[in-house]
Amino acid sequence: MIDLVFFLIGFPTVLEVTGATNDKALGLEVEDTASGFVRLADEVIFQIEVSWANCDDHDKAYTWFSGTRGAAAMNPLRWSRRQKDMIEHVQLPNFGDEVKLYRNSFKSEIAHFVECIKKRQQPLATGREAVAVLEVISKIYHSAGI
């Protein structure tokens, strides 16, 4: 999801990263939960939470954006925006099982990458963009003491 945030707002400068991890839920020797708080240029902040130790009956993948003039969420796609003295809410129909949609997005990304190699084309996600995402992940772990 870090790559999605960066893509949507144009890969801004990262100013500060704070992170925490936990390895107590499953009793493993690796973290089962991680959380990061990232402050970017232009007064943008975002938070990410990842865990495979949730006590739930299925996986969840969601994204939520909020600003001074509106908010948007995915899975299902919905948004709200401030219009004068009212707030307008819009929600599109659910396009199917969110886990299946999430997994299919990875399949599409891999297929696109393979096609770019075959045709010697630049992929939508560049190496520089991937490095920017990995740097944030590394800073989350560093902040957490790992």
Sequence and secondary structure as in RCSB ss.txt:
>XXXX:A:sequence
MIDLVFFLIGFPTVLEVTGATNDKALGLEVEDTASGFVRLADEVIFQIEVSWANCDDHDKAYTWFSGTRGAAAMN
PLRWSRRQKDMIEHVQLPNFGDEVKLYRNSFKSEIAHFVECIKKRQQPLATGREAVAVLEVISKIYHSAGI
>XXXX:A:secstr
 HHHHHHHHT   EEEEEEEEE  SS  SS SEEEEEEEETTTEEEEEEEES   SSS    EEEE SSEEEEET
TTEEEEEETTEEEEEE    S HHHHHHHHHHHHHHHHHHHHHHT   SS HHHHHHHHHHHHHHHHHTT 
